């Protein structure tokens, strides 16, 4: 039987194009948030060290850290769960045996059915809105996004051009589904604005 884990309501997806470091962003997230660590181009050692730094912040702020990759590595490195790419869906059973949270990306009905079939705890469904992370991809829009959320059978998380305001709007549209939301740019933009305010306030008058 698949163990159902409650998922955080908001998420940061790490991205190597971020100008603000993911560890810095983690320190600004609301307590109880989640982070999916990707950074796949790093060497194994550098990625492990980045995860350890994130986990120190996570312990202080009550964050959930998922490692994109394989369950054995996520388990060995001490992550709270694993973000399985679609081609690794067959590894979900191993992740469940290890007691890991399992999430998967979902972009269409085929991927949604696969997430349901392997018992994913969460489905990051994207792109809800246009986003530079999916350049050229047509946005799903709320109606199509909700169909995929129902089909996936997992806790749905909206990704793609998301902001806190758009997350609230999505919640108003979905009466029987309480979606989470995830972002890259929204968290970075908020951190940059916060830093600019701090600099202005620090200037003597």
Biotite code that builds the C-alpha atoms (Angstrom):
import biotite.structure as struc

atoms = struc.array([
    struc.Atom([0.000, 0.000, 0.000], chain_id="A", res_id=1, res_name="UNK", atom_name="CA", element="C"),
    struc.Atom([1.353, 3.427, -0.985], chain_id="A", res_id=2, res_name="UNK", atom_name="CA", element="C"),
    struc.Atom([1.933, 5.711, 1.974], chain_id="A", res_id=3, res_name="UNK", atom_name="CA", element="C"),
    struc.Atom([0.375, 9.125, 1.442], chain_id="A", res_id=4, res_name="UNK", atom_name="CA", element="C"),
    struc.Atom([2.531, 12.016, 2.587], chain_id="A", res_id=5, res_name="UNK", atom_name="CA", element="C"),
    struc.Atom([1.047, 15.480, 3.115], chain_id="A", res_id=6, res_name="UNK", atom_name="CA", element="C"),
    struc.Atom([2.875, 17.841, 0.776], chain_id="A", res_id=7, res_name="UNK", atom_name="CA", element="C"),
    struc.Atom([3.875, 21.463, 1.391], chain_id="A", res_id=8, res_name="UNK", atom_name="CA", element="C"),
    struc.Atom([1.536, 24.071, -0.115], chain_id="A", res_id=9, res_name="UNK", atom_name="CA", element="C"),
    struc.Atom([4.274, 25.992, -1.908], chain_id="A", res_id=10, res_name="UNK", atom_name="CA", element="C"),
    struc.Atom([7.492, 24.922, -3.618], chain_id="A", res_id=11, res_name="UNK", atom_name="CA", element="C"),
    struc.Atom([10.728, 26.258, -5.038], chain_id="A", res_id=12, res_name="UNK", atom_name="CA", element="C"),
    struc.Atom([12.128, 24.482, -8.085], chain_id="A", res_id=13, res_name="UNK", atom_name="CA", element="C"),
    struc.Atom([15.883, 24.959, -8.169], chain_id="A", res_id=14, res_name="UNK", atom_name="CA", element="C"),
    struc.Atom([17.270, 26.172, -11.465], chain_id="A", res_id=15, res_name="UNK", atom_name="CA", element="C"),
    struc.Atom([20.847, 26.817, -12.479], chain_id="A", res_id=16, res_name="UNK", atom_name="CA", element="C"),
    struc.Atom([19.912, 30.026, -14.273], chain_id="A", res_id=17, res_name="UNK", atom_name="CA", element="C"),
    struc.Atom([18.916, 31.640, -10.962], chain_id="A", res_id=18, res_name="UNK", atom_name="CA", element="C"),
    struc.Atom([20.970, 34.714, -10.137], chain_id="A", res_id=19, res_name="UNK", atom_name="CA", element="C"),
    struc.Atom([20.104, 34.346, -6.456], chain_id="A", res_id=20, res_name="UNK", atom_name="CA", element="C"),
    struc.Atom([21.547, 31.143, -5.003], chain_id="A", res_id=21, res_name="UNK", atom_name="CA", element="C"),
    struc.Atom([19.098, 28.384, -4.129], chain_id="A", res_id=22, res_name="UNK", atom_name="CA", element="C"),
    struc.Atom([20.376, 28.295, -0.532], chain_id="A", res_id=23, res_name="UNK", atom_name="CA", element="C"),
    struc.Atom([19.728, 32.028, -0.196], chain_id="A", res_id=24, res_name="UNK", atom_name="CA", element="C"),
    struc.Atom([16.244, 31.567, -1.631], chain_id="A", res_id=25, res_name="UNK", atom_name="CA", element="C"),
    struc.Atom([15.565, 28.677, 0.736], chain_id="A", res_id=26, res_name="UNK", atom_name="CA", element="C"),
    struc.Atom([16.200, 30.992, 3.673], chain_id="A", res_id=27, res_name="UNK", atom_name="CA", element="C"),
    struc.Atom([13.436, 33.331, 2.422], chain_id="A", res_id=28, res_name="UNK", atom_name="CA", element="C"),
    struc.Atom([10.729, 30.689, 1.846], chain_id="A", res_id=29, res_name="UNK", atom_name="CA", element="C"),
    struc.Atom([7.759, 30.517, 4.208], chain_id="A", res_id=30, res_name="UNK", atom_name="CA", element="C"),
    struc.Atom([8.246, 27.845, 6.891], chain_id="A", res_id=31, res_name="UNK", atom_name="CA", element="C"),
    struc.Atom([6.805, 24.528, 5.772], chain_id="A", res_id=32, res_name="UNK", atom_name="CA", element="C"),
    struc.Atom([7.591, 25.053, 2.094], chain_id="A", res_id=33, res_name="UNK", atom_name="CA", element="C"),
    struc.Atom([9.180, 22.482, -0.203], chain_id="A", res_id=34, res_name="UNK", atom_name="CA", element="C"),
    struc.Atom([12.185, 22.538, -2.526], chain_id="A", res_id=35, res_name="UNK", atom_name="CA", element="C"),
    struc.Atom([12.931, 20.314, -5.511], chain_id="A", res_id=36, res_name="UNK", atom_name="CA", element="C"),
    struc.Atom([16.691, 20.292, -6.010], chain_id="A", res_id=37, res_name="UNK", atom_name="CA", element="C"),
    struc.Atom([17.675, 19.730, -9.611], chain_id="A", res_id=38, res_name="UNK", atom_name="CA", element="C"),
    struc.Atom([21.058, 21.271, -10.555], chain_id="A", res_id=39, res_name="UNK", atom_name="CA", element="C"),
    struc.Atom([21.791, 18.169, -12.622], chain_id="A", res_id=40, res_name="UNK", atom_name="CA", element="C"),
    struc.Atom([24.892, 19.597, -14.308], chain_id="A", res_id=41, res_name="UNK", atom_name="CA", element="C"),
    struc.Atom([26.850, 19.752, -11.051], chain_id="A", res_id=42, res_name="UNK", atom_name="CA", element="C"),
    struc.Atom([29.331, 17.018, -10.264], chain_id="A", res_id=43, res_name="UNK", atom_name="CA", element="C"),
    struc.Atom([28.050, 14.459, -7.774], chain_id="A", res_id=44, res_name="UNK", atom_name="CA", element="C"),
    struc.Atom([30.213, 15.899, -5.005], chain_id="A", res_id=45, res_name="UNK", atom_name="CA", element="C"),
    struc.Atom([29.141, 19.494, -5.637], chain_id="A", res_id=46, res_name="UNK", atom_name="CA", element="C"),
    struc.Atom([25.494, 18.475, -5.790], chain_id="A", res_id=47, res_name="UNK", atom_name="CA", element="C"),
    struc.Atom([25.795, 16.538, -2.519], chain_id="A", res_id=48, res_name="UNK", atom_name="CA", element="C"),
    struc.Atom([27.396, 19.536, -0.809], chain_id="A", res_id=49, res_name="UNK", atom_name="CA", element="C"),
    struc.Atom([24.624, 21.807, -2.105], chain_id="A", res_id=50, res_name="UNK", atom_name="CA", element="C"),
    struc.Atom([22.002, 19.414, -0.756], chain_id="A", res_id=51, res_name="UNK", atom_name="CA", element="C"),
    struc.Atom([23.695, 19.364, 2.669], chain_id="A", res_id=52, res_name="UNK", atom_name="CA", element="C"),
    struc.Atom([23.654, 23.163, 2.814], chain_id="A", res_id=53, res_name="UNK", atom_name="CA", element="C"),
    struc.Atom([19.987, 23.175, 1.845], chain_id="A", res_id=54, res_name="UNK", atom_name="CA", element="C"),
    struc.Atom([19.171, 20.612, 4.496], chain_id="A", res_id=55, res_name="UNK", atom_name="CA", element="C"),
    struc.Atom([20.707, 22.793, 7.222], chain_id="A", res_id=56, res_name="UNK", atom_name="CA", element="C"),
    struc.Atom([18.333, 25.586, 6.184], chain_id="A", res_id=57, res_name="UNK", atom_name="CA", element="C"),
    struc.Atom([15.497, 23.061, 5.931], chain_id="A", res_id=58, res_name="UNK", atom_name="CA", element="C"),
    struc.Atom([15.942, 21.882, 9.518], chain_id="A", res_id=59, res_name="UNK", atom_name="CA", element="C"),
    struc.Atom([15.825, 25.472, 10.784], chain_id="A", res_id=60, res_name="UNK", atom_name="CA", element="C"),
    struc.Atom([12.747, 26.431, 8.740], chain_id="A", res_id=61, res_name="UNK", atom_name="CA", element="C"),
    struc.Atom([10.786, 23.189, 8.545], chain_id="A", res_id=62, res_name="UNK", atom_name="CA", element="C"),
    struc.Atom([11.284, 22.770, 4.795], chain_id="A", res_id=63, res_name="UNK", atom_name="CA", element="C"),
    struc.Atom([10.888, 19.571, 2.786], chain_id="A", res_id=64, res_name="UNK", atom_name="CA", element="C"),
    struc.Atom([13.712, 18.799, 0.347], chain_id="A", res_id=65, res_name="UNK", atom_name="CA", element="C"),
    struc.Atom([13.265, 16.457, -2.611], chain_id="A", res_id=66, res_name="UNK", atom_name="CA", element="C"),
    struc.Atom([16.162, 15.395, -4.793], chain_id="A", res_id=67, res_name="UNK", atom_name="CA", element="C"),
    struc.Atom([15.526, 15.068, -8.503], chain_id="A", res_id=68, res_name="UNK", atom_name="CA", element="C"),
    struc.Atom([17.044, 11.772, -9.575], chain_id="A", res_id=69, res_name="UNK", atom_name="CA", element="C"),
    struc.Atom([16.907, 8.223, -8.276], chain_id="A", res_id=70, res_name="UNK", atom_name="CA", element="C"),
    struc.Atom([15.457, 6.877, -5.013], chain_id="A", res_id=71, res_name="UNK", atom_name="CA", element="C"),
    struc.Atom([18.671, 5.180, -3.918], chain_id="A", res_id=72, res_name="UNK", atom_name="CA", element="C"),
    struc.Atom([20.626, 8.426, -4.139], chain_id="A", res_id=73, res_name="UNK", atom_name="CA", element="C"),
    struc.Atom([17.867, 10.471, -2.477], chain_id="A", res_id=74, res_name="UNK", atom_name="CA", element="C"),
    struc.Atom([17.753, 7.935, 0.342], chain_id="A", res_id=75, res_name="UNK", atom_name="CA", element="C"),
    struc.Atom([21.534, 7.753, 0.788], chain_id="A", res_id=76, res_name="UNK", atom_name="CA", element="C"),
    struc.Atom([21.889, 11.516, 0.790], chain_id="A", res_id=77, res_name="UNK", atom_name="CA", element="C"),
    struc.Atom([19.134, 12.012, 3.352], chain_id="A", res_id=78, res_name="UNK", atom_name="CA", element="C"),
    struc.Atom([16.574, 13.884, 1.225], chain_id="A", res_id=79, res_name="UNK", atom_name="CA", element="C"),
    struc.Atom([12.955, 13.737, 2.300], chain_id="A", res_id=80, res_name="UNK", atom_name="CA", element="C"),
    struc.Atom([11.865, 12.423, -1.071], chain_id="A", res_id=81, res_name="UNK", atom_name="CA", element="C"),
    struc.Atom([12.643, 12.005, -4.729], chain_id="A", res_id=82, res_name="UNK", atom_name="CA", element="C"),
    struc.Atom([11.386, 13.849, -7.800], chain_id="A", res_id=83, res_name="UNK", atom_name="CA", element="C"),
    struc.Atom([11.211, 11.159, -10.492], chain_id="A", res_id=84, res_name="UNK", atom_name="CA", element="C"),
    struc.Atom([11.403, 12.129, -14.128], chain_id="A", res_id=85, res_name="UNK", atom_name="CA", element="C"),
    struc.Atom([8.892, 10.287, -16.296], chain_id="A", res_id=86, res_name="UNK", atom_name="CA", element="C"),
    struc.Atom([11.514, 7.885, -17.679], chain_id="A", res_id=87, res_name="UNK", atom_name="CA", element="C"),
    struc.Atom([12.275, 6.819, -14.086], chain_id="A", res_id=88, res_name="UNK", atom_name="CA", element="C"),
    struc.Atom([8.633, 6.139, -13.143], chain_id="A", res_id=89, res_name="UNK", atom_name="CA", element="C"),
    struc.Atom([9.432, 2.432, -12.707], chain_id="A", res_id=90, res_name="UNK", atom_name="CA", element="C"),
    struc.Atom([11.588, 3.383, -9.702], chain_id="A", res_id=91, res_name="UNK", atom_name="CA", element="C"),
    struc.Atom([8.571, 4.606, -7.717], chain_id="A", res_id=92, res_name="UNK", atom_name="CA", element="C"),
    struc.Atom([8.109, 1.245, -5.991], chain_id="A", res_id=93, res_name="UNK", atom_name="CA", element="C"),
    struc.Atom([11.675, 1.408, -4.678], chain_id="A", res_id=94, res_name="UNK", atom_name="CA", element="C"),
    struc.Atom([11.090, 4.956, -3.427], chain_id="A", res_id=95, res_name="UNK", atom_name="CA", element="C"),
    struc.Atom([7.934, 3.875, -1.608], chain_id="A", res_id=96, res_name="UNK", atom_name="CA", element="C"),
    struc.Atom([9.814, 1.007, 0.054], chain_id="A", res_id=97, res_name="UNK", atom_name="CA", element="C"),
    struc.Atom([12.397, 3.523, 1.280], chain_id="A", res_id=98, res_name="UNK", atom_name="CA", element="C"),
    struc.Atom([9.629, 5.678, 2.763], chain_id="A", res_id=99, res_name="UNK", atom_name="CA", element="C"),
    struc.Atom([10.381, 8.597, 0.438], chain_id="A", res_id=100, res_name="UNK", atom_name="CA", element="C"),
    struc.Atom([7.941, 11.180, -0.832], chain_id="A", res_id=101, res_name="UNK", atom_name="CA", element="C"),
    struc.Atom([7.532, 10.617, -4.579], chain_id="A", res_id=102, res_name="UNK", atom_name="CA", element="C"),
    struc.Atom([6.664, 13.395, -7.000], chain_id="A", res_id=103, res_name="UNK", atom_name="CA", element="C"),
    struc.Atom([6.642, 13.458, -10.782], chain_id="A", res_id=104, res_name="UNK", atom_name="CA", element="C"),
    struc.Atom([6.310, 16.052, -13.545], chain_id="A", res_id=105, res_name="UNK", atom_name="CA", element="C"),
    struc.Atom([3.102, 15.913, -15.587], chain_id="A", res_id=106, res_name="UNK", atom_name="CA", element="C"),
    struc.Atom([2.561, 17.688, -18.902], chain_id="A", res_id=107, res_name="UNK", atom_name="CA", element="C"),
    struc.Atom([-0.146, 15.613, -20.577], chain_id="A", res_id=108, res_name="UNK", atom_name="CA", element="C"),
    struc.Atom([-2.705, 12.856, -20.020], chain_id="A", res_id=109, res_name="UNK", atom_name="CA", element="C"),
    struc.Atom([-0.230, 10.019, -20.660], chain_id="A", res_id=110, res_name="UNK", atom_name="CA", element="C"),
    struc.Atom([2.122, 11.325, -17.993], chain_id="A", res_id=111, res_name="UNK", atom_name="CA", element="C"),
    struc.Atom([-0.775, 11.931, -15.596], chain_id="A", res_id=112, res_name="UNK", atom_name="CA", element="C"),
    struc.Atom([-1.906, 8.312, -15.946], chain_id="A", res_id=113, res_name="UNK", atom_name="CA", element="C"),
    struc.Atom([1.623, 7.093, -15.342], chain_id="A", res_id=114, res_name="UNK", atom_name="CA", element="C"),
    struc.Atom([1.879, 9.176, -12.147], chain_id="A", res_id=115, res_name="UNK", atom_name="CA", element="C"),
    struc.Atom([-1.371, 7.612, -10.942], chain_id="A", res_id=116, res_name="UNK", atom_name="CA", element="C"),
    struc.Atom([-0.279, 4.103, -11.899], chain_id="A", res_id=117, res_name="UNK", atom_name="CA", element="C"),
    struc.Atom([2.948, 4.240, -9.886], chain_id="A", res_id=118, res_name="UNK", atom_name="CA", element="C"),
    struc.Atom([1.312, 5.903, -6.885], chain_id="A", res_id=119, res_name="UNK", atom_name="CA", element="C"),
    struc.Atom([3.091, 9.274, -6.942], chain_id="A", res_id=120, res_name="UNK", atom_name="CA", element="C"),
    struc.Atom([2.361, 11.393, -3.882], chain_id="A", res_id=121, res_name="UNK", atom_name="CA", element="C"),
    struc.Atom([2.526, 14.622, -5.839], chain_id="A", res_id=122, res_name="UNK", atom_name="CA", element="C"),
    struc.Atom([2.288, 15.721, -9.473], chain_id="A", res_id=123, res_name="UNK", atom_name="CA", element="C"),
    struc.Atom([3.893, 18.949, -10.664], chain_id="A", res_id=124, res_name="UNK", atom_name="CA", element="C"),
    struc.Atom([1.547, 19.811, -13.526], chain_id="A", res_id=125, res_name="UNK", atom_name="CA", element="C"),
    struc.Atom([2.842, 22.355, -16.016], chain_id="A", res_id=126, res_name="UNK", atom_name="CA", element="C"),
    struc.Atom([2.843, 24.762, -17.654], chain_id="A", res_id=127, res_name="UNK", atom_name="CA", element="C"),
    struc.Atom([-0.322, 26.272, -16.212], chain_id="A", res_id=128, res_name="UNK", atom_name="CA", element="C"),
    struc.Atom([0.699, 29.693, -17.558], chain_id="A", res_id=129, res_name="UNK", atom_name="CA", element="C"),
    struc.Atom([3.287, 30.779, -20.085], chain_id="A", res_id=130, res_name="UNK", atom_name="CA", element="C"),
    struc.Atom([6.777, 30.644, -18.651], chain_id="A", res_id=131, res_name="UNK", atom_name="CA", element="C"),
    struc.Atom([10.356, 30.997, -19.821], chain_id="A", res_id=132, res_name="UNK", atom_name="CA", element="C"),
    struc.Atom([11.037, 27.567, -18.320], chain_id="A", res_id=133, res_name="UNK", atom_name="CA", element="C"),
    struc.Atom([8.906, 26.063, -21.119], chain_id="A", res_id=134, res_name="UNK", atom_name="CA", element="C"),
    struc.Atom([9.678, 28.423, -23.975], chain_id="A", res_id=135, res_name="UNK", atom_name="CA", element="C"),
    struc.Atom([7.351, 27.855, -26.894], chain_id="A", res_id=136, res_name="UNK", atom_name="CA", element="C"),
    struc.Atom([5.086, 25.470, -24.978], chain_id="A", res_id=137, res_name="UNK", atom_name="CA", element="C"),
    struc.Atom([1.390, 26.250, -24.996], chain_id="A", res_id=138, res_name="UNK", atom_name="CA", element="C"),
    struc.Atom([0.026, 27.039, -21.551], chain_id="A", res_id=139, res_name="UNK", atom_name="CA", element="C"),
    struc.Atom([-2.512, 24.518, -20.258], chain_id="A", res_id=140, res_name="UNK", atom_name="CA", element="C"),
    struc.Atom([-4.894, 27.023, -18.753], chain_id="A", res_id=141, res_name="UNK", atom_name="CA", element="C"),
    struc.Atom([-7.024, 26.269, -15.650], chain_id="A", res_id=142, res_name="UNK", atom_name="CA", element="C"),
    struc.Atom([-9.524, 23.867, -17.243], chain_id="A", res_id=143, res_name="UNK", atom_name="CA", element="C"),
    struc.Atom([-6.952, 21.573, -18.872], chain_id="A", res_id=144, res_name="UNK", atom_name="CA", element="C"),
    struc.Atom([-4.740, 21.806, -15.784], chain_id="A", res_id=145, res_name="UNK", atom_name="CA", element="C"),
    struc.Atom([-7.600, 20.643, -13.576], chain_id="A", res_id=146, res_name="UNK", atom_name="CA", element="C"),
    struc.Atom([-8.360, 17.691, -15.878], chain_id="A", res_id=147, res_name="UNK", atom_name="CA", element="C"),
    struc.Atom([-4.760, 16.537, -15.566], chain_id="A", res_id=148, res_name="UNK", atom_name="CA", element="C"),
    struc.Atom([-4.861, 17.057, -11.792], chain_id="A", res_id=149, res_name="UNK", atom_name="CA", element="C"),
    struc.Atom([-7.867, 14.746, -11.502], chain_id="A", res_id=150, res_name="UNK", atom_name="CA", element="C"),
    struc.Atom([-6.308, 12.208, -13.836], chain_id="A", res_id=151, res_name="UNK", atom_name="CA", element="C"),
    struc.Atom([-2.996, 12.065, -11.956], chain_id="A", res_id=152, res_name="UNK", atom_name="CA", element="C"),
    struc.Atom([-4.640, 10.968, -8.717], chain_id="A", res_id=153, res_name="UNK", atom_name="CA", element="C"),
    struc.Atom([-1.906, 12.652, -6.651], chain_id="A", res_id=154, res_name="UNK", atom_name="CA", element="C"),
    struc.Atom([-1.632, 15.923, -4.784], chain_id="A", res_id=155, res_name="UNK", atom_name="CA", element="C"),
    struc.Atom([-1.515, 18.421, -7.666], chain_id="A", res_id=156, res_name="UNK", atom_name="CA", element="C"),
    struc.Atom([1.023, 21.244, -7.705], chain_id="A", res_id=157, res_name="UNK", atom_name="CA", element="C"),
    struc.Atom([0.734, 24.011, -10.281], chain_id="A", res_id=158, res_name="UNK", atom_name="CA", element="C"),
    struc.Atom([3.938, 25.019, -12.038], chain_id="A", res_id=159, res_name="UNK", atom_name="CA", element="C"),
    struc.Atom([4.536, 27.466, -14.853], chain_id="A", res_id=160, res_name="UNK", atom_name="CA", element="C"),
    struc.Atom([4.366, 31.241, -14.481], chain_id="A", res_id=161, res_name="UNK", atom_name="CA", element="C"),
    struc.Atom([2.989, 30.923, -10.973], chain_id="A", res_id=162, res_name="UNK", atom_name="CA", element="C"),
    struc.Atom([2.859, 33.731, -8.403], chain_id="A", res_id=163, res_name="UNK", atom_name="CA", element="C"),
    struc.Atom([1.103, 33.915, -5.019], chain_id="A", res_id=164, res_name="UNK", atom_name="CA", element="C"),
    struc.Atom([-1.751, 35.871, -6.629], chain_id="A", res_id=165, res_name="UNK", atom_name="CA", element="C"),
    struc.Atom([-2.209, 33.271, -9.381], chain_id="A", res_id=166, res_name="UNK", atom_name="CA", element="C"),
    struc.Atom([-2.094, 30.502, -6.780], chain_id="A", res_id=167, res_name="UNK", atom_name="CA", element="C"),
    struc.Atom([-4.964, 32.162, -4.884], chain_id="A", res_id=168, res_name="UNK", atom_name="CA", element="C"),
    struc.Atom([-6.920, 32.507, -8.125], chain_id="A", res_id=169, res_name="UNK", atom_name="CA", element="C"),
    struc.Atom([-6.408, 28.812, -8.909], chain_id="A", res_id=170, res_name="UNK", atom_name="CA", element="C"),
    struc.Atom([-7.635, 27.870, -5.447], chain_id="A", res_id=171, res_name="UNK", atom_name="CA", element="C"),
    struc.Atom([-10.833, 29.849, -6.031], chain_id="A", res_id=172, res_name="UNK", atom_name="CA", element="C"),
    struc.Atom([-11.428, 27.923, -9.276], chain_id="A", res_id=173, res_name="UNK", atom_name="CA", element="C"),
    struc.Atom([-10.886, 24.445, -7.810], chain_id="A", res_id=174, res_name="UNK", atom_name="CA", element="C"),
    struc.Atom([-13.503, 23.639, -5.199], chain_id="A", res_id=175, res_name="UNK", atom_name="CA", element="C"),
    struc.Atom([-12.773, 19.951, -4.727], chain_id="A", res_id=176, res_name="UNK", atom_name="CA", element="C"),
    struc.Atom([-9.001, 20.057, -5.303], chain_id="A", res_id=177, res_name="UNK", atom_name="CA", element="C"),
    struc.Atom([-6.628, 21.969, -3.054], chain_id="A", res_id=178, res_name="UNK", atom_name="CA", element="C"),
    struc.Atom([-3.603, 22.479, -5.272], chain_id="A", res_id=179, res_name="UNK", atom_name="CA", element="C"),
    struc.Atom([-0.172, 23.512, -4.199], chain_id="A", res_id=180, res_name="UNK", atom_name="CA", element="C"),
    struc.Atom([1.945, 25.775, -6.352], chain_id="A", res_id=181, res_name="UNK", atom_name="CA", element="C"),
    struc.Atom([5.585, 25.910, -7.365], chain_id="A", res_id=182, res_name="UNK", atom_name="CA", element="C"),
    struc.Atom([7.755, 28.555, -8.954], chain_id="A", res_id=183, res_name="UNK", atom_name="CA", element="C"),
    struc.Atom([11.244, 29.560, -9.919], chain_id="A", res_id=184, res_name="UNK", atom_name="CA", element="C"),
    struc.Atom([11.064, 33.203, -10.979], chain_id="A", res_id=185, res_name="UNK", atom_name="CA", element="C"),
    struc.Atom([8.452, 34.301, -8.423], chain_id="A", res_id=186, res_name="UNK", atom_name="CA", element="C"),
    struc.Atom([10.712, 33.394, -5.487], chain_id="A", res_id=187, res_name="UNK", atom_name="CA", element="C"),
    struc.Atom([13.764, 34.966, -7.096], chain_id="A", res_id=188, res_name="UNK", atom_name="CA", element="C"),
    struc.Atom([11.893, 38.160, -7.963], chain_id="A", res_id=189, res_name="UNK", atom_name="CA", element="C"),
    struc.Atom([10.624, 38.447, -4.391], chain_id="A", res_id=190, res_name="UNK", atom_name="CA", element="C"),
    struc.Atom([14.145, 37.963, -3.017], chain_id="A", res_id=191, res_name="UNK", atom_name="CA", element="C"),
    struc.Atom([15.576, 40.606, -5.360], chain_id="A", res_id=192, res_name="UNK", atom_name="CA", element="C"),
    struc.Atom([12.866, 43.112, -4.384], chain_id="A", res_id=193, res_name="UNK", atom_name="CA", element="C"),
    struc.Atom([13.477, 42.389, -0.695], chain_id="A", res_id=194, res_name="UNK", atom_name="CA", element="C"),
    struc.Atom([17.195, 42.965, -1.132], chain_id="A", res_id=195, res_name="UNK", atom_name="CA", element="C"),
    struc.Atom([16.574, 46.267, -2.943], chain_id="A", res_id=196, res_name="UNK", atom_name="CA", element="C"),
    struc.Atom([14.292, 47.468, -0.141], chain_id="A", res_id=197, res_name="UNK", atom_name="CA", element="C"),
    struc.Atom([16.911, 46.563, 2.434], chain_id="A", res_id=198, res_name="UNK", atom_name="CA", element="C"),
    struc.Atom([19.539, 48.539, 0.528], chain_id="A", res_id=199, res_name="UNK", atom_name="CA", element="C"),
    struc.Atom([17.286, 51.587, 0.283], chain_id="A", res_id=200, res_name="UNK", atom_name="CA", element="C"),
    struc.Atom([16.498, 51.420, 3.978], chain_id="A", res_id=201, res_name="UNK", atom_name="CA", element="C"),
    struc.Atom([20.186, 51.126, 4.802], chain_id="A", res_id=202, res_name="UNK", atom_name="CA", element="C"),
    struc.Atom([21.065, 54.385, 2.977], chain_id="A", res_id=203, res_name="UNK", atom_name="CA", element="C"),
    struc.Atom([21.476, 57.182, 5.583], chain_id="A", res_id=204, res_name="UNK", atom_name="CA", element="C"),
    struc.Atom([19.188, 60.179, 5.128], chain_id="A", res_id=205, res_name="UNK", atom_name="CA", element="C"),
])
